[in-house]
Every structure is written in C-alpha cells, then in structure tokens.
Amino acid sequence: MYISNRVRVKALVACALAGFTGIPGNPASAAGPEPTRVKFDPANFVDPTTSTNEYHPLRPGMQWIRAGTTEVGSRKVPHQVISTMTDVVRMIDGVPVVAMLDQSEDSGEIAQVGFDYFGLDKDSNVWILGGYTENYEGGCTPTSRTRRWERQLAGNPASSCRVS
C-alpha cells in the first residue's frame, strides 16, 4: 500500500466519523457510539497552496518519492510512487482545491496515475474533495478509470472528508 491509499483510508475514516455508516445491512457499520459530525462550509476554506499543515503540506512543487516492493501475481517486483503537489487549483463546490499527482510504477512501468484534490480550511485541516485514478496494464494501456466525489459538475454537492 502506498501513501495515496493511506490518505484515502484516512478519508474513509473521516467519512465514518462524519456519519457515513458504510454498507447498508452490515452489522459492523451500525456498532459503536454516535459519530461526530463535521460541518462542511465552503466559506471556511482558504487558498490550499498556503498550507501550514505539517502532516500533509499542499505547497506546489513538493514531491514525495517512496520505493519498495509489491506483489504482482505471486512475484515481488520493485514498486515506486511519486506524489507531486501541482500548481493546478480549481473549485469544487465553491472550495479552492489543489491537485496532487500520484504516479505508481511496478518494475519501471506505469501501474496507476491519479489526481486527488485537496482543500484547506481556516484551522489548517486538509480535506479531500475529489479524485481521478487510471490503472494501467503493461505501462501504457488504461484498464480502468475511477472518478470520486466530483459531483459538483452535475449540480449536486460533492461528498467530502477531512483527512487531517
């Protein structure tokens, strides 16, 4: 698992804390205390490129490179993820967000490319407000595409989760 998935896991945890209970009919999703709801107010957000969040800085040009191994089938292969904060800022539901580009490589071939869109509130909390991912086979053929949460384009409010 690489950092982008960790951020997604944090987002899922934040969603759970915000009241999204998971799969309907799943007894595990109904267990536990009443979740704390976090108010989503677009007026509470600031320019994400001015981030002072020490755990997830959003400054354009920042780059993280993580390397290790992963399993492809039953083989261990070299794996690398490069995450780059871009200078691409767009609006999602009235909130300015900055795009982070994730490039994942297995044995030197592109395995996944994705954009995640992060907002910053006035308390320096980082929120994930959308994303787009393409998975590749053989380094060049897209096998699947996933768009998450960006429903504002259809006129519906986007789901969002605070990640830090």
N, C-alpha and C positions, 0 to 999 in steps of 0.2 A: 504494500500500500504506500502511496506517495502523498506528499503534503496536500495536494489539491483534494484528495479524498478525505484527508483529515479535516480540512476546512469544511467539506461537505458534511462530514459526520458531526462536526460542531454545529453546523447549520441545522441538521436534523434534530440534534439535542435541543437547540434553542427553539425550534418549532414545537417540540414536545413540551417544553416549558411554557411556551406561549399558548398552549391549549389544543394543539393538533394531536389527537389521541391515537393516530395510527390506523391500522387496518380495521374496518368495521367488523364486529363479531369476534375480534381477537381478545380473549380474556386478559392477556397480559397488558393490553393497552388501556384497560379500564382500572387496573390496580393502581394503588398509590394515592397520595394526597392530591387535593385540587391544585392544578398548575398555576403558576404566577403568570398573569397576562401582561404583556408589554405593549404599551400603546405605540402605534405607528403613526407618526405625524410628520408629513413631508417638510413642514416649517421648522422642524427640529434638526434638519440636516445642513451641513456646511460643505465647502469645497473639499472633496476627498483627497486631493493632491497635497493638502496641508496637514496630513495625518501626523499626529504625535503618538499614536498607539504603538507602544513598544513591542507588542506581540505580533502585530500584523501591520507594519508600516505600508502606506499606499503611495509613497513618493515615486513618480515616474522615473524610470531608468534603473530602479532597484532590481536586482536579479539574484535568484537563488538557484544553485545547481546541486542536485542531490543524486548520488550514484550508489549503486549496489547491484543486487541480482534479483531476478524474478523467475518464476517458473512459466515456461511456455510448453504446454503439454506436460511431459514428465522431465523436461530438460531445464536446468538452471542456465539462464543467459544473463549477460550484462544488461543492466537497466539504468537509465538516466532520465531525470525530469528537470527541465529548465523552466522556471517560472519568472516571467518578466512583467513588471508593472509598466504598462504603456502610458502614453500621454493622451489616450483616447478617452474623452469624457463625454458622456451622453446623459440624457434624462430618462429615468424610469419612474413613472407615476409622480412626476414633479420633484424627484430627488436626483441631484447630480451624482453620477457614479463613474468610477474609473475602471477600465478594463485591465484584467490581468491575463496574459497569455501563458498557457501551460503547454509545453511540448514534451511528450513522453516518447522515449526511444527504447526499443528492445534490440539488442545486438546491432546497434547503429542504424536501425530502420525506424522510421516514424511509426509509432503504435497508436498515438492519440494526440489530438490537438484540440485545445479548448480555450474559451474565453469565459471568465467569471467576472461579474460586475459588482463592485463593492461601493457602498456608501459609507459616510462618516457622520455620526451625529455630534451634537454640541458637547457631549460628555466623552468624546473620543472613542466611542464604541463603533466597531466595524460591523456593518450589516451586508449580507449577500442578497442582492436583489434580482439576480438572474444569471443565466449562463447558457453556453452553447458548446457542445462537445461533438467531435467527429472521431470515430475509431477507424483505424486503418489496418489493412492486411497486406503484408509484403512491402510496406513502406510507401505505397502510392495509391492503393485502391480503397476509397472510403467504403466501409462496410455498414456503418450506422451513424445516424446523427440524432442528437438529443438537444432539445431546447427546453430550458426550465424557467418557469415563473414569469416570463416576459409577456404577460397577458395584457399589459397596458396598451399594446398595439391594437388589440381588439376592443379597446374601450373599457375593459374590466380592470379592477385594481389588481396589481401584482401581489402575489404572496411574497413575504419577505421574512428573514430571520436574522436576529442579531447573532454574530459569531464571536464577538469578544467584547 
